[in-house]
Amino acid sequence: MTSGDVETTIRALEDARYEAVIAGDFAAFAAHAHPELAYTHSNAVTDTLESYLDKLRSGFYVYHRIDHPVDRITVAGDTAAVVGRMHADITAGGTRKTLANRSLAVWVREDERWLLLAYQPTVLPEPAR
C-alpha cells in the first residue's frame, strides 16, 4: 500500500468514526478503535475505549454536528498521525456546547487493519479583539 493509499484509507476512517458517533452507531465506532484507545477530550478528561463507549451509550456525550477538516496526515511505518480541526455542536453532561478545536488523531495498523489508538483535541484560542 502506497503512502497515498494509506492517506485515502485514513481519511475514510476519520469520516467513518465521526459519522458513527453522530448516528449513534457506537458499535461502528468501536470497530474502528484500538482496544487501548486513549480518547482525551478538550476539557482534559481522558477516556478508555470502554469508558468513552459507556458515556456515549448513556447519552453523556451526544454529538449533533461535527466538521473535521484534515490539514495533514503523516505516515511512519504502521502509524498515521492526523493533524486537523474538529468543530462540533454537542451535548456533554446535559449542557449544549459548541467546540472549536485543533486535533491530533493517531491510527495504528494491526493485522492489516487501521485502528484509532489516540485522540487529542486542543481548544482554539478566542480571536483577539
MMTF fields as JSON, N, C-alpha, C and O atoms, coordinates in Angstrom:
{
  "mmtfVersion": "1.0.0",
  "mmtfProducer": "UNKNOWN",
  "numBonds": 515,
  "numAtoms": 516,
  "numGroups": 129,
  "numChains": 1,
  "numModels": 1,
  "chainsPerModel": [1],
  "groupsPerChain": [129],
  "chainIdList": ["A"],
  "bondAtomList": [4, 2, 8, 6, 12, 10, 16, 14, 20, 18, 24, 22, 28, 26, 32, 30, 36, 34, 40, 38, 44, 42, 48, 46, 52, 50, 56, 54, 60, 58, 64, 62, 68, 66, 72, 70, 76, 74, 80, 78, 84, 82, 88, 86, 92, 90, 96, 94, 100, 98, 104, 102, 108, 106, 112, 110, 116, 114, 120, 118, 124, 122, 128, 126, 132, 130, 136, 134, 140, 138, 144, 142, 148, 146, 152, 150, 156, 154, 160, 158, 164, 162, 168, 166, 172, 170, 176, 174, 180, 178, 184, 182, 188, 186, 192, 190, 196, 194, 200, 198, 204, 202, 208, 206, 212, 210, 216, 214, 220, 218, 224, 222, 228, 226, 232, 230, 236, 234, 240, 238, 244, 242, 248, 246, 252, 250, 256, 254, 260, 258, 264, 262, 268, 266, 272, 270, 276, 274, 280, 278, 284, 282, 288, 286, 292, 290, 296, 294, 300, 298, 304, 302, 308, 306, 312, 310, 316, 314, 320, 318, 324, 322, 328, 326, 332, 330, 336, 334, 340, 338, 344, 342, 348, 346, 352, 350, 356, 354, 360, 358, 364, 362, 368, 366, 372, 370, 376, 374, 380, 378, 384, 382, 388, 386, 392, 390, 396, 394, 400, 398, 404, 402, 408, 406, 412, 410, 416, 414, 420, 418, 424, 422, 428, 426, 432, 430, 436, 434, 440, 438, 444, 442, 448, 446, 452, 450, 456, 454, 460, 458, 464, 462, 468, 466, 472, 470, 476, 474, 480, 478, 484, 482, 488, 486, 492, 490, 496, 494, 500, 498, 504, 502, 508, 506, 512, 510],
  "bondOrderList": [1, 1, 1, 1, 1, 1, 1, 1, 1, 1, 1, 1, 1, 1, 1, 1, 1, 1, 1, 1, 1, 1, 1, 1, 1, 1, 1, 1, 1, 1, 1, 1, 1, 1, 1, 1, 1, 1, 1, 1, 1, 1, 1, 1, 1, 1, 1, 1, 1, 1, 1, 1, 1, 1, 1, 1, 1, 1, 1, 1, 1, 1, 1, 1, 1, 1, 1, 1, 1, 1, 1, 1, 1, 1, 1, 1, 1, 1, 1, 1, 1, 1, 1, 1, 1, 1, 1, 1, 1, 1, 1, 1, 1, 1, 1, 1, 1, 1, 1, 1, 1, 1, 1, 1, 1, 1, 1, 1, 1, 1, 1, 1, 1, 1, 1, 1, 1, 1, 1, 1, 1, 1, 1, 1, 1, 1, 1, 1],
  "groupList": [{"groupName": "MET", "atomNameList": ["N", "CA", "C", "O"], "elementList": ["N", "C", "C", "O"], "formalChargeList": [0, 0, 0, 0], "bondAtomList": [1, 0, 2, 1, 3, 2], "bondOrderList": [1, 1, 2], "singleLetterCode": "M", "chemCompType": "L-PEPTIDE LINKING"}, {"groupName": "THR", "atomNameList": ["N", "CA", "C", "O"], "elementList": ["N", "C", "C", "O"], "formalChargeList": [0, 0, 0, 0], "bondAtomList": [1, 0, 2, 1, 3, 2], "bondOrderList": [1, 1, 2], "singleLetterCode": "T", "chemCompType": "L-PEPTIDE LINKING"}, {"groupName": "SER", "atomNameList": ["N", "CA", "C", "O"], "elementList": ["N", "C", "C", "O"], "formalChargeList": [0, 0, 0, 0], "bondAtomList": [1, 0, 2, 1, 3, 2], "bondOrderList": [1, 1, 2], "singleLetterCode": "S", "chemCompType": "L-PEPTIDE LINKING"}, {"groupName": "GLY", "atomNameList": ["N", "CA", "C", "O"], "elementList": ["N", "C", "C", "O"], "formalChargeList": [0, 0, 0, 0], "bondAtomList": [1, 0, 2, 1, 3, 2], "bondOrderList": [1, 1, 2], "singleLetterCode": "G", "chemCompType": "PEPTIDE LINKING"}, {"groupName": "ASP", "atomNameList": ["N", "CA", "C", "O"], "elementList": ["N", "C", "C", "O"], "formalChargeList": [0, 0, 0, 0], "bondAtomList": [1, 0, 2, 1, 3, 2], "bondOrderList": [1, 1, 2], "singleLetterCode": "D", "chemCompType": "L-PEPTIDE LINKING"}, {"groupName": "VAL", "atomNameList": ["N", "CA", "C", "O"], "elementList": ["N", "C", "C", "O"], "formalChargeList": [0, 0, 0, 0], "bondAtomList": [1, 0, 2, 1, 3, 2], "bondOrderList": [1, 1, 2], "singleLetterCode": "V", "chemCompType": "L-PEPTIDE LINKING"}, {"groupName": "GLU", "atomNameList": ["N", "CA", "C", "O"], "elementList": ["N", "C", "C", "O"], "formalChargeList": [0, 0, 0, 0], "bondAtomList": [1, 0, 2, 1, 3, 2], "bondOrderList": [1, 1, 2], "singleLetterCode": "E", "chemCompType": "L-PEPTIDE LINKING"}, {"groupName": "ILE", "atomNameList": ["N", "CA", "C", "O"], "elementList": ["N", "C", "C", "O"], "formalChargeList": [0, 0, 0, 0], "bondAtomList": [1, 0, 2, 1, 3, 2], "bondOrderList": [1, 1, 2], "singleLetterCode": "I", "chemCompType": "L-PEPTIDE LINKING"}, {"groupName": "ARG", "atomNameList": ["N", "CA", "C", "O"], "elementList": ["N", "C", "C", "O"], "formalChargeList": [0, 0, 0, 0], "bondAtomList": [1, 0, 2, 1, 3, 2], "bondOrderList": [1, 1, 2], "singleLetterCode": "R", "chemCompType": "L-PEPTIDE LINKING"}, {"groupName": "ALA", "atomNameList": ["N", "CA", "C", "O"], "elementList": ["N", "C", "C", "O"], "formalChargeList": [0, 0, 0, 0], "bondAtomList": [1, 0, 2, 1, 3, 2], "bondOrderList": [1, 1, 2], "singleLetterCode": "A", "chemCompType": "L-PEPTIDE LINKING"}, {"groupName": "LEU", "atomNameList": ["N", "CA", "C", "O"], "elementList": ["N", "C", "C", "O"], "formalChargeList": [0, 0, 0, 0], "bondAtomList": [1, 0, 2, 1, 3, 2], "bondOrderList": [1, 1, 2], "singleLetterCode": "L", "chemCompType": "L-PEPTIDE LINKING"}, {"groupName": "TYR", "atomNameList": ["N", "CA", "C", "O"], "elementList": ["N", "C", "C", "O"], "formalChargeList": [0, 0, 0, 0], "bondAtomList": [1, 0, 2, 1, 3, 2], "bondOrderList": [1, 1, 2], "singleLetterCode": "Y", "chemCompType": "L-PEPTIDE LINKING"}, {"groupName": "PHE", "atomNameList": ["N", "CA", "C", "O"], "elementList": ["N", "C", "C", "O"], "formalChargeList": [0, 0, 0, 0], "bondAtomList": [1, 0, 2, 1, 3, 2], "bondOrderList": [1, 1, 2], "singleLetterCode": "F", "chemCompType": "L-PEPTIDE LINKING"}, {"groupName": "HIS", "atomNameList": ["N", "CA", "C", "O"], "elementList": ["N", "C", "C", "O"], "formalChargeList": [0, 0, 0, 0], "bondAtomList": [1, 0, 2, 1, 3, 2], "bondOrderList": [1, 1, 2], "singleLetterCode": "H", "chemCompType": "L-PEPTIDE LINKING"}, {"groupName": "PRO", "atomNameList": ["N", "CA", "C", "O"], "elementList": ["N", "C", "C", "O"], "formalChargeList": [0, 0, 0, 0], "bondAtomList": [1, 0, 2, 1, 3, 2], "bondOrderList": [1, 1, 2], "singleLetterCode": "P", "chemCompType": "L-PEPTIDE LINKING"}, {"groupName": "ASN", "atomNameList": ["N", "CA", "C", "O"], "elementList": ["N", "C", "C", "O"], "formalChargeList": [0, 0, 0, 0], "bondAtomList": [1, 0, 2, 1, 3, 2], "bondOrderList": [1, 1, 2], "singleLetterCode": "N", "chemCompType": "L-PEPTIDE LINKING"}, {"groupName": "LYS", "atomNameList": ["N", "CA", "C", "O"], "elementList": ["N", "C", "C", "O"], "formalChargeList": [0, 0, 0, 0], "bondAtomList": [1, 0, 2, 1, 3, 2], "bondOrderList": [1, 1, 2], "singleLetterCode": "K", "chemCompType": "L-PEPTIDE LINKING"}, {"groupName": "TRP", "atomNameList": ["N", "CA", "C", "O"], "elementList": ["N", "C", "C", "O"], "formalChargeList": [0, 0, 0, 0], "bondAtomList": [1, 0, 2, 1, 3, 2], "bondOrderList": [1, 1, 2], "singleLetterCode": "W", "chemCompType": "L-PEPTIDE LINKING"}, {"groupName": "GLN", "atomNameList": ["N", "CA", "C", "O"], "elementList": ["N", "C", "C", "O"], "formalChargeList": [0, 0, 0, 0], "bondAtomList": [1, 0, 2, 1, 3, 2], "bondOrderList": [1, 1, 2], "singleLetterCode": "Q", "chemCompType": "L-PEPTIDE LINKING"}],
  "groupTypeList": [0, 1, 2, 3, 4, 5, 6, 1, 1, 7, 8, 9, 10, 6, 4, 9, 8, 11, 6, 9, 5, 7, 9, 3, 4, 12, 9, 9, 12, 9, 9, 13, 9, 13, 14, 6, 10, 9, 11, 1, 13, 2, 15, 9, 5, 1, 4, 1, 10, 6, 2, 11, 10, 4, 16, 10, 8, 2, 3, 12, 11, 5, 11, 13, 8, 7, 4, 13, 14, 5, 4, 8, 7, 1, 5, 9, 3, 4, 1, 9, 9, 5, 5, 3, 8, 0, 13, 9, 4, 7, 1, 9, 3, 3, 1, 8, 16, 1, 10, 9, 15, 8, 2, 10, 9, 5, 17, 5, 8, 6, 4, 6, 8, 17, 10, 10, 10, 9, 11, 18, 14, 1, 5, 10, 14, 6, 14, 9, 8],
  "groupIdList": [1, 2, 3, 4, 5, 6, 7, 8, 9, 10, 11, 12, 13, 14, 15, 16, 17, 18, 19, 20, 21, 22, 23, 24, 25, 26, 27, 28, 29, 30, 31, 32, 33, 34, 35, 36, 37, 38, 39, 40, 41, 42, 43, 44, 45, 46, 47, 48, 49, 50, 51, 52, 53, 54, 55, 56, 57, 58, 59, 60, 61, 62, 63, 64, 65, 66, 67, 68, 69, 70, 71, 72, 73, 74, 75, 76, 77, 78, 79, 80, 81, 82, 83, 84, 85, 86, 87, 88, 89, 90, 91, 92, 93, 94, 95, 96, 97, 98, 99, 100, 101, 102, 103, 104, 105, 106, 107, 108, 109, 110, 111, 112, 113, 114, 115, 116, 117, 118, 119, 120, 121, 122, 123, 124, 125, 126, 127, 128, 129],
  "secStructList": [7, 7, 2, 2, 2, 2, 2, 2, 2, 2, 2, 2, 2, 2, 2, 2, 2, 2, 2, 2, 2, 2, 2, 6, 7, 2, 2, 2, 2, 2, 2, 2, 3, 3, 3, 3, 3, 3, 3, 3, 7, 6, 6, 1, 7, 3, 3, 7, 2, 2, 2, 2, 2, 2, 2, 2, 2, 2, 6, 1, 3, 3, 3, 3, 3, 3, 3, 7, 7, 3, 3, 3, 3, 3, 3, 3, 6, 6, 3, 3, 3, 3, 3, 3, 3, 3, 3, 3, 3, 3, 3, 3, 6, 6, 3, 3, 3, 3, 3, 3, 3, 3, 3, 3, 3, 3, 3, 3, 3, 3, 6, 6, 3, 3, 3, 3, 3, 3, 3, 3, 3, 3, 3, 7, 7, 7, 7, 7, 7],
  "xCoordList": [0.847, 0.0, 0.892, 1.793, 0.643, 1.442, 1.027, -0.013, 1.848, 1.533, 0.217, -0.583, 0.0, -1.258, -2.455, -3.517, -2.286, -3.367, -3.675, -4.838, -2.629, -2.828, -3.568, -4.503, -3.165, -3.838, -5.313, -6.164, -5.622, -7.018, -7.789, -8.92, -7.182, -7.813, -8.055, -9.144, -7.064, -7.189, -8.255, -9.029, -8.31, -9.358, -10.745, -11.656, -10.894, -12.185, -12.519, -13.678, -11.519, -11.748, -12.097, -12.943, -11.461, -11.807, -13.271, -14.02, -13.672, -15.078, -15.997, -17.008, -15.639, -16.499, -16.635, -17.725, -15.551, -15.653, -16.499, -17.28, -16.353, -17.182, -18.647, -19.545, -18.882, -20.256, -20.907, -22.099, -20.139, -20.68, -21.184, -22.266, -20.421, -20.886, -22.066, -22.941, -22.104, -23.26, -24.505, -25.583, -24.358, -25.502, -25.886, -26.917, -25.065, -25.337, -25.021, -25.534, -24.178, -23.768, -22.452, -21.376, -22.564, -21.376, -20.61, -19.406, -21.289, -20.601, -19.683, -18.573, -20.144, -19.297, -18.085, -16.972, -18.3, -17.149, -16.167, -14.967, -16.663, -15.797, -15.027, -13.888, -15.625, -14.948, -13.734, -12.822, -13.713, -12.589, -11.553, -10.497, -11.842, -10.988, -10.088, -10.478, -8.893, -7.953, -8.434, -8.959, -8.27, -8.697, -8.04, -8.595, -6.86, -6.136, -6.333, -5.482, -7.433, -7.706, -7.556, -8.03, -6.885, -6.834, -7.536, -6.991, -8.749, -9.569, -9.637, -10.394, -8.837, -8.792, -9.74, -9.764, -10.513, -11.484, -10.866, -9.818, -11.516, -10.982, -10.993, -10.384, -11.679, -11.632, -10.55, -10.483, -9.698, -8.546, -8.901, -8.006, -10.154, -10.538, -10.154, -10.442, -9.501, -9.127, -9.938, -9.999, -10.566, -11.341, -10.61, -9.835, -10.876, -10.502, -11.594, -12.6, -11.407, -12.455, -13.739, -14.808, -13.644, -14.857, -15.524, -16.75, -14.746, -15.384, -15.993, -17.025, -15.374, -15.949, -17.241, -18.239, -17.228, -18.439, -19.557, -20.718, -19.214, -20.225, -20.867, -22.085, -20.05, -20.571, -21.427, -22.439, -21.026, -21.836, -23.179, -24.231, -23.131, -24.362, -25.33, -26.546, -24.796, -25.647, -26.198, -27.067, -25.697, -26.139, -25.377, -25.749, -24.308, -23.495, -22.93, -22.951, -22.424, -21.987, -22.974, -23.223, -23.531, -24.39, -23.819, -23.734, -23.434, -22.864, -23.964, -24.615, -24.169, -25.2, -24.634, -25.282, -23.426, -22.762, -21.265, -20.794, -20.513, -19.055, -18.501, -18.829, -17.659, -16.853, -15.417, -14.97, -14.7, -13.349, -12.37, -11.897, -12.07, -11.108, -9.73, -9.279, -9.087, -7.749, -6.735, -6.86, -5.724, -4.656, -3.538, -2.999, -3.199, -2.164, -2.223, -2.688, -1.733, -1.592, -0.14, 0.384, 0.502, 1.882, 1.882, 1.357, 2.473, 2.54, 3.984, 4.881, 4.201, 5.525, 5.359, 4.92, 5.705, 5.545, 4.082, 3.273, 3.744, 2.379, 1.621, 0.685, 2.029, 1.377, 1.045, 1.846, -0.137, -0.549, -1.032, -1.862, -0.506, -0.914, -1.722, -1.266, -2.934, -3.836, -3.906, -4.374, -3.443, -3.494, -4.606, -4.636, -5.513, -6.618, -7.374, -6.814, -8.669, -9.539, -10.81, -11.169, -11.485, -12.779, -13.677, -13.454, -14.691, -15.697, -16.997, -17.404, -17.649, -18.823, -19.83, -19.509, -21.062, -22.13, -22.442, -22.797, -22.308, -22.512, -23.328, -23.507, -23.814, -24.319, -23.406, -23.227, -22.83, -21.926, -22.439, -22.504, -22.803, -23.312, -24.555, -24.782, -25.367, -26.607, -26.472, -27.469, -25.259, -25.025, -24.687, -23.767, -25.422, -25.161, -23.91, -23.762, -23.003, -21.744, -21.402, -21.807, -20.648, -20.04, -18.54, -17.961, -17.914, -16.473, -15.731, -16.199, -14.573, -13.658, -12.268, -11.671, -11.758, -10.505, -9.552, -9.973, -8.262, -7.257, -7.274, -7.674, -6.849, -6.909, -5.777, -5.212, -5.471, -4.485, -5.096, -5.471, -5.191, -5.657, -4.507, -3.82, -4.299, -3.232, -3.858, -4.607, -3.544, -4.027, -2.849, -1.753, -3.067, -2.033, -2.579, -3.77, -1.675, -2.074, -1.702, -0.541, -2.72, -2.526, -3.31, -4.487, -2.653, -3.316, -4.012, -5.143, -3.313, -3.804, -5.024, -5.671, -5.346, -6.45, -5.89, -4.971, -6.441, -6.09, -7.087, -8.3, -6.555, -7.383, -6.98, -5.797, -7.973, -7.729, -7.149, -7.81, -5.912, -5.231, -5.364, -5.472, -5.357, -5.394, -6.022, -5.927, -6.664, -7.249, -7.024, -7.206, -6.621, -6.338, -6.756, -6.103, -7.817, -8.16, -7.567, -7.308, -7.36, -6.901, -7.814, -8.011, -8.363, -9.292, -8.555, -7.461, -9.176, -8.62, -8.802, -9.833, -7.821, -7.978, -9.051, -9.329, -9.637, -10.615, -9.887, -8.733, -10.552, -9.926, -9.633, -10.401, -8.513, -8.156, -9.148, -9.614, -9.458, -10.419, -9.699, -10.336],
  "yCoordList": [-1.176, 0.0, 1.24, 1.359, 2.157, 3.369, 4.362, 4.208, 5.373, 6.413, 7.106, 7.427, 7.334, 7.945, 7.062, 7.556, 5.741, 4.806, 4.837, 4.802, 4.901, 4.958, 6.242, 6.206, 7.369, 8.636, 8.584, 9.071, 8.005, 7.862, 6.994, 7.317, 5.898, 5.0, 5.714, 5.614, 6.43, 7.127, 8.217, 8.385, 8.952, 9.982, 9.337, 9.869, 8.192, 7.499, 6.999, 7.044, 6.526, 6.062, 7.217, 7.064, 8.364, 9.549, 9.916, 10.179, 9.932, 10.218, 9.216, 9.592, 7.935, 6.869, 6.961, 6.745, 7.277, 7.321, 8.491, 8.357, 9.64, 10.792, 10.537, 10.848, 9.974, 9.653, 8.676, 8.789, 7.727, 6.725, 7.375, 7.029, 8.312, 8.922, 9.857, 9.969, 10.527, 11.379, 10.521, 10.895, 9.369, 8.479, 7.645, 6.972, 7.683, 6.852, 5.39, 4.52, 5.108, 3.735, 3.458, 3.496, 3.178, 3.056, 1.766, 1.699, 0.747, -0.482, -0.18, -0.706, 0.661, 1.042, 1.831, 1.612, 2.755, 3.488, 2.506, 2.578, 1.594, 0.624, -0.235, -0.615, -0.543, -1.358, -0.636, -1.282, 0.697, 1.481, 1.789, 2.347, 1.433, 1.831, 0.685, -0.482, 1.052, 0.107, -0.206, 0.683, -1.434, -1.758, -0.885, -0.714, -0.333, 0.509, 1.999, 2.815, 2.35, 3.736, 4.679, 4.393, 5.808, 6.927, 8.085, 8.676, 8.41, 9.449, 10.618, 10.598, 11.635, 12.807, 13.853, 14.106, 14.455, 15.481, 16.863, 17.0, 17.874, 19.233, 19.784, 20.823, 19.104, 19.511, 18.761, 18.857, 18.012, 17.277, 15.942, 15.268, 15.539, 14.213, 13.188, 13.373, 12.106, 11.038, 9.798, 9.324, 9.278, 8.051, 6.9, 7.085, 5.705, 4.478, 4.195, 4.903, 3.182, 2.808, 2.493, 2.974, 1.699, 1.301, 2.474, 2.59, 3.346, 4.465, 5.459, 6.063, 5.637, 6.522, 5.922, 6.627, 4.629, 3.973, 4.038, 4.244, 3.863, 3.979, 5.362, 5.485, 6.406, 7.775, 8.019, 8.717, 7.449, 7.589, 6.88, 7.45, 5.652, 4.858, 5.477, 5.404, 6.081, 6.664, 8.032, 8.575, 8.586, 9.908, 11.042, 12.205, 10.722, 11.792, 12.674, 13.901, 12.043, 12.77, 12.485, 11.332, 13.556, 13.45, 14.426, 15.629, 13.888, 14.716, 15.061, 14.172, 16.361, 16.83, 17.143, 16.901, 17.68, 18.051, 18.025, 18.451, 17.525, 17.563, 17.875, 17.204, 18.9, 19.173, 18.876, 19.278, 18.178, 17.761, 17.846, 16.823, 19.066, 19.195, 18.673, 18.89, 17.994, 17.439, 18.378, 18.734, 18.781, 19.629, 18.796, 19.128, 17.7, 16.811, 15.462, 15.331, 14.465, 13.109, 12.712, 12.768, 12.312, 11.846, 10.354, 9.911, 9.589, 8.139, 7.75, 8.111, 7.005, 6.487, 5.012, 4.673, 4.152, 2.718, 2.364, 2.628, 1.762, 1.329, 2.325, 1.951, 3.607, 4.658, 5.826, 6.213, 6.371, 7.558, 8.606, 8.321, 9.816, 10.934, 11.899, 12.353, 12.205, 13.095, 14.414, 14.457, 15.474, 16.805, 17.568, 17.659, 18.112, 18.831, 19.655, 20.167, 19.773, 20.533, 19.752, 18.864, 20.088, 19.476, 20.58, 21.126, 20.883, 21.871, 21.098, 20.366, 21.265, 20.427, 21.131, 22.048, 20.663, 21.012, 19.722, 18.715, 19.756, 18.561, 18.899, 20.064, 17.852, 17.954, 17.085, 15.901, 17.674, 16.959, 17.13, 18.246, 16.02, 16.085, 16.94, 17.565, 16.978, 17.748, 19.194, 19.915, 19.641, 21.023, 21.087, 20.414, 21.886, 22.065, 22.926, 23.935, 22.528, 23.241, 23.294, 22.436, 24.32, 24.395, 24.298, 25.05, 23.37, 23.141, 23.67, 23.555, 24.248, 24.677, 24.238, 24.845, 23.18, 22.566, 22.316, 22.1, 22.35, 21.692, 20.253, 20.0, 19.313, 17.926, 17.093, 17.39, 16.036, 15.047, 13.676, 13.338, 12.898, 11.517, 10.618, 10.899, 9.538, 8.588, 7.241, 6.674, 6.742, 5.454, 4.502, 4.907, 3.237, 2.214, 1.057, 0.749, 0.427, -0.721, -1.997, -2.229, -2.817, -4.125, -5.155, -4.954, -6.255, -7.32, -6.767, -7.139, -5.87, -5.278, -4.37, -4.013, -3.993, -3.055, -1.815, -1.902, -0.665, 0.585, 0.83, 0.766, 1.114, 1.339, 2.646, 2.982, 3.377, 4.628, 4.317, 3.701, 4.747, 4.489, 5.661, 5.457, 6.886, 8.051, 9.237, 9.386, 10.07, 11.309, 12.392, 12.167, 13.59, 14.7, 16.02, 16.472, 16.64, 17.981, 19.05, 18.819, 20.22, 21.385, 22.55, 22.85, 23.196, 24.303, 25.439, 25.839, 25.943, 27.087, 28.336, 28.484, 29.233, 30.464, 31.355, 31.299, 32.168, 33.166, 34.161, 34.501, 34.628, 35.645, 36.92, 37.311, 37.56, 38.831, 39.906, 39.921, 40.792, 41.877, 43.125, 44.141],
  "zCoordList": [0.0, 0.0, 0.0, 0.831, -0.928, -1.017, 0.058, 0.698, 0.244, 1.218, 0.857, 1.736, -0.441, -0.884, -0.586, -0.208, -0.757, -0.431, 1.065, 1.468, 1.878, 3.326, 3.693, 4.492, 3.123, 3.424, 3.035, 3.78, 1.888, 1.464, 2.448, 2.809, 2.883, 3.857, 5.171, 5.737, 5.663, 6.954, 6.872, 7.814, 5.782, 5.622, 5.688, 6.322, 5.029, 5.047, 6.452, 6.865, 7.184, 8.55, 9.48, 10.36, 9.298, 10.084, 9.831, 10.772, 8.564, 8.241, 8.924, 9.518, 8.837, 9.375, 10.889, 11.42, 11.595, 13.063, 13.529, 14.472, 12.875, 13.228, 12.869, 13.651, 11.69, 11.285, 12.261, 12.546, 12.771, 13.697, 14.981, 15.455, 15.556, 16.809, 16.573, 17.431, 15.428, 15.123, 14.964, 15.424, 14.314, 14.06, 15.274, 15.262, 16.322, 17.493, 17.254, 17.958, 16.262, 15.947, 16.67, 16.074, 17.961, 18.794, 18.518, 18.767, 18.009, 17.593, 16.41, 16.331, 15.5, 14.359, 14.835, 14.356, 15.783, 16.338, 16.961, 16.696, 17.781, 18.46, 17.466, 17.735, 16.333, 15.322, 14.737, 14.221, 14.812, 14.303, 15.385, 15.088, 16.621, 17.742, 18.202, 18.193, 18.596, 19.197, 20.617, 21.287, 21.091, 22.466, 23.536, 24.621, 23.236, 24.197, 23.909, 24.261, 23.281, 22.918, 24.116, 25.215, 23.874, 24.826, 24.131, 23.199, 24.585, 23.966, 24.931, 25.902, 24.652, 25.516, 24.961, 23.757, 25.835, 25.454, 25.644, 26.275, 25.101, 25.191, 26.612, 26.87, 27.548, 28.959, 29.723, 30.948, 29.015, 29.538, 30.188, 30.697, 30.193, 30.688, 29.63, 28.448, 30.056, 29.13, 29.425, 30.559, 28.37, 28.467, 27.805, 26.866, 28.319, 27.626, 26.606, 26.559, 25.803, 24.859, 25.603, 25.229, 26.644, 27.375, 28.08, 28.048, 28.716, 29.419, 28.432, 28.726, 27.274, 26.254, 25.706, 25.562, 25.402, 24.918, 25.952, 25.599, 27.23, 28.296, 28.286, 28.424, 28.122, 28.102, 26.863, 26.934, 25.732, 24.523, 24.69, 24.404, 25.149, 25.302, 26.308, 26.129, 27.357, 28.401, 28.006, 28.69, 26.91, 26.484, 27.138, 26.982, 27.875, 28.46, 27.351, 27.455, 26.286, 25.094, 23.974, 23.625, 23.416, 22.24, 21.214, 21.458, 20.074, 19.007, 18.014, 17.466, 17.784, 16.878, 15.491, 14.472, 15.471, 14.22, 14.461, 15.516, 13.483, 13.563, 12.175, 11.197, 12.107, 10.919, 11.319, 12.393, 10.463, 10.852, 9.682, 9.187, 9.242, 8.149, 8.566, 9.691, 7.647, 7.867, 7.232, 6.06, 8.009, 7.485, 6.874, 5.818, 7.563, 7.007, 7.702, 8.834, 6.979, 7.514, 7.316, 6.203, 8.401, 8.338, 8.633, 9.655, 7.733, 7.886, 8.144, 7.383, 9.231, 9.575, 9.924, 11.023, 8.997, 9.228, 9.382, 8.493, 10.518, 10.796, 11.666, 12.372, 11.615, 12.397, 11.474, 10.623, 11.655, 10.904, 11.898, 12.761, 11.769, 12.615, 11.757, 10.708, 12.224, 11.504, 12.271, 13.408, 11.643, 12.235, 11.529, 10.301, 12.32, 11.711, 12.716, 13.686, 12.461, 13.339, 13.583, 12.809, 14.661, 14.959, 15.501, 16.582, 14.716, 15.108, 15.265, 14.364, 16.419, 16.679, 17.566, 18.323, 17.441, 18.377, 19.118, 18.505, 20.433, 21.241, 22.483, 22.838, 23.128, 24.489, 25.329, 25.044, 26.365, 27.262, 28.682, 29.198, 29.308, 30.671, 30.787, 31.823, 29.736, 29.762, 29.334, 29.297, 29.009, 28.607, 27.125, 26.661, 26.397, 24.961, 24.809, 25.499, 23.903, 23.703, 22.224, 21.44, 21.865, 20.543, 20.748, 21.533, 20.04, 20.172, 18.957, 17.825, 19.211, 18.161, 18.607, 19.497, 17.98, 18.417, 17.259, 16.123, 17.567, 16.738, 17.234, 18.37, 16.406, 16.86, 16.287, 15.234, 17.029, 16.615, 16.855, 17.978, 15.798, 15.893, 15.471, 14.489, 16.213, 15.912, 15.576, 16.371, 14.398, 13.915, 13.811, 13.424, 14.155, 14.016, 13.188, 13.223, 12.444, 11.626, 12.369, 12.704, 12.616, 13.252, 12.453, 12.153, 12.111, 11.353, 10.115, 9.802, 9.413, 8.163, 8.338, 7.353, 9.579, 9.848, 10.517, 11.332, 10.173, 10.838, 11.965, 11.763, 13.159, 14.345, 15.021, 15.089, 15.519, 16.235, 17.611, 18.446, 17.84, 19.107, 20.08, 21.289, 19.552, 20.442, 19.724, 18.506, 20.528, 20.021, 21.058, 22.255, 20.585, 21.483, 20.836, 19.895, 21.313, 20.823, 21.725, 22.906, 21.146, 21.897, 21.537, 20.359, 22.538, 22.312, 21.598, 21.997, 20.543, 19.838, 20.696, 21.352, 20.704, 21.496, 20.887, 19.689, 21.733, 21.27, 20.371, 20.632, 19.316, 18.46, 19.247, 20.125, 18.921, 19.568, 19.138, 17.999, 20.058, 19.77, 19.363, 19.083]
}
